[in-house]
Amino acid sequence: MRKQIAAANWKMNLTYSEGQQLLSDILKENIGGKENHEVIFAVPFPYLAMAKEKTNGIQNYHIAAQNCSHKKSGAYTGEVSVGMLKSIDVNYCIIGHSERREYFNETNEVLAEKVNLLLEAGMTPIFCCGEPLSIREAGTQNEFVANQLKESLFHLNADDIKKVIIAYEPIWAIGTGKTATTEQAQEMHAYLRSVIAAQYGADVANEISILYGGSVKANNAKELFACADVDGGLVGGASLIATEFVEIIKALK
Ligand SMILES: O=C(CO)COP(=O)(O)O
């Protein structure tokens, strides 16, 4: 049974003490969830150790970085390597968020390098994909997103691709309050699973969690997560409010 995942992406928000408070408020709710549930907090780099300590020992709760370098080590001022993350026991990392693709020029090719480094280190990549509004309006979103997967992930063997979490985040739905309809989400998720199945077989495709991201809130999470191919969400704005994120965790199927 594939994992159902509620992942918080704090992005570049909150002070250290606000982050501590938010985690305390969420964790005190003690939502154990089911065995196949996972809760992930992708926090800013300076808060990773704090978040790690706070969630220590809580089953199925994990900490993620929001990015990593595509270089292993060396003279790359300001970058954070996969090895550094691993050395403080961070085992998940978001890569390819549309904000990184747009503002930091990350390409599918660079993301393939990041995927390789993360998997080599035994970490779990949370690979983001999704189309801009212009592509959606042109009706070519399926080809666009499939190509992101192909160029960044399809060099992997079946064992490795099974370790990747995919997050479909249509860019027009991020931070806009405009959620994809359940039909739009389900349609894309099923399509992506079919693309993976064509490459690796249905058994592999059925093991991969595909999260939806883009204006997930407490009041729409249940409906979105109920879709057969939506395995939870990657949540921005609503993950900064304890009561909202708690409800989103509870909405996992
Ligand atoms: O980008 C997102 C998560 O990575 C989604 O952000 P919002 O939930 O704020 O739309």
The ligand as a Tripos MOL2 file, in Angstrom:
@<TRIPOS>MOLECULE
LIG
   10     9     1     0     0
SMALL
NO_CHARGES

@<TRIPOS>ATOM
      1 O1          4.0610   25.5100   -3.3730 O.2       1 LIG1
      2 C1          3.3410   24.8920   -2.5950 C.2       1 LIG1
      3 C2          3.8850   23.8370   -1.7510 C.3       1 LIG1
      4 O2          5.1710   23.4960   -2.1320 O.3       1 LIG1
      5 C3          1.9130   25.2240   -2.4620 C.3       1 LIG1
      6 O3          1.8090   26.4580   -1.8580 O.3       1 LIG1
      7 P1          0.3730   26.9480   -1.3520 P.3       1 LIG1
      8 O4         -0.2060   25.8280   -0.5370 O.co2     1 LIG1
      9 O5          0.6590   28.1720   -0.5510 O.co2     1 LIG1
     10 O6         -0.4390   27.2140   -2.5860 O.co2     1 LIG1
@<TRIPOS>BOND
     1     1     2 2
     2     2     3 1
     3     2     5 1
     4     3     4 1
     5     5     6 1
     6     6     7 1
     7     7     8 2
     8     7     9 1
     9     7    10 1
@<TRIPOS>SUBSTRUCTURE
     1 LIG1         1 GROUP 0 **** ****
